[in-house]
Amino acid sequence: MKKTLFLLALIIFAASCKNENKEAETVAESQEIAVNYQSFGDEITADNVLPKAEIIEKYNDLKTGDTINVKFTTNVKEVCQKKGCWMKVDMGENEAMVRFKDYGFFMPKDIAGKEIIAEGKAYVEEMSVEDQRHYAEDGGATPEEIAAITEPKRTLAFEAHGVLIPQTENH
């Protein structure tokens, strides 16, 4: 009788441990990763965001002077180290120069490599030698690198009216 009670208690204990493990696994699986955003400029949402590949396609279809309104995600390559008044973002083989509507806001200077969501106007421009040199200086280029800029260049540009930087947290 004692052996039977002991065996029964052992089976119940093992079954309850199994259920606790299943409950723990279910809780872990159901936890979602919540994303909060640090917001700059106008209030924008993370809805209907184009992936980088689609914005690259749109840029390829633009001619100098064309403008389209878009919201997209990509990674920051470089930020103005003087005050965060511009950034360059990854566009595959190219990069886009992002400026901020009416210089109404600035970006943190330490976000190179981070993913962002930007909303505003994408366009293609012919950037003057003077502007290229100015941005190169702001970016910390050497005098030799600045002097090597001698011709205007077709560039991808973006005027952002709002930017989000995702901040992932586990809940």
Buried (B, 14 or more C-beta within 10 A) or exposed (E): EEEEEEEEEEEEEEEEEEEEEEEEEEEEEEEEEEEEBBBBBBEBEEEEBBEBEEBBEBBEEBEEEEBEEBBBBBBBBBBBEEEBBBBBBBBEEBBBBBBBBEEEBBBBBEBBEBBBBBBBBBBBBEBEEEBBBBBBBBBEBEEEEBEEBEEBEEBBBBBBBBBBBBEEEEE
